[in-house]
Amino acid sequence: MAHAIQGRGFVGLVNPKDSDKVVVDNATSDALTSGLTTIFLPVVYIFVFVVALPTNAMAIWVFVFRTKKKHPSSIYMANLALSDLLFVVWIPLKINYHLRGNDWIYGEAMCKVFVGFFYANMYCSVLFIAALSVQRYWVVAHPLSQQRKNNFMAVVVCACIWGFVWLASTPLYLYQQTARLTHPNITTCHDVNLILDPEDPFPSVRLPYYYFVFSALVVFLVPCVVIVAAYALLLRALGRAMADGAAAKNRRRAVLLIATVLLTFLLCFVPSNVLLVAHYSLLKDGLVDNLYTFYVTALCLSSLNSCLDPFVYYAVSGDFRAHVKNTLLCRSSRAVERMRVSFSSMKYSRKGQAYVSDTGTTQSSSC
């Protein structure tokens, strides 16, 4: 039976001697027991979890509780941080799965929920990054637009993104995700596709094929084009707004930041989406497929984006940097506001050659 699926990638056939078990070829068996999937992948996921969990949790805290004046960018960044956090909280299950030799012990239902959350939050992140890039261009191109109206629009866009992505992920819950293998004696989650008819494999992979092709083209490629176009227009707008030499340094910093965001996005998401579409395209036609090992590696590396997003917030927003510092120093919002008012008063008084004392009386300055 194994020779019928030789070279076809991570697929399996029902064991004729035990209908509850699945037979895979030697290449799939070797990959599932290799150091790549049982050592390298969990190490990367552990790093992602350790870094992304606290940084995204702090980002949400800052955007929700420390940012008093809400604006569209903070709304998009808060939702992006929430998406990354929901992605990260499920990673311990994936770490355990790989460390156990790709053996899933939590059942079919939990596997479906895990896969649904994993991909839905990944694509949510892509859409929120796209919305944020458009918002950044809009702020530069239309600096006098109405704040309240823009905030309402940002909330509506975020609600639509959440609803659309979760509705689009429905196919992931409609087909079997786990497979009990004969050799090695493990239960995989999402890794092995059960093929009922090796002569006509498409019916067995119809749902995942349609879902991942749709996600790659509509939920990834379209936002990717939007992001590149938005940042190109932003660079053009910055070039016009900062034509004088005094602003050249700020423009260089903005260009460097935009290039960093774009490069990070492309490196994290392009390989996994391209490989996934190629994998299922070959799989549905019954062609030789050796791409899945590369795909799971690319998917693992794409999770690094959830680590990098909080540092992008830190680089983009001066308010976010200030709020993070105040949070780490355990300063309350009221204390920060008192310090800000006091500092502003001191600057104003110095301009009039006077300063405000601790008792609130204004005295002459000898400076």
Summary of the structure (lengths in Angstrom):
residues: 367
radius of gyration: 25.6
end to end distance: 91.5
largest distance: 96.6
contacts: 1142
relative contact order: 0.13
helix: 72%
strand: 7%
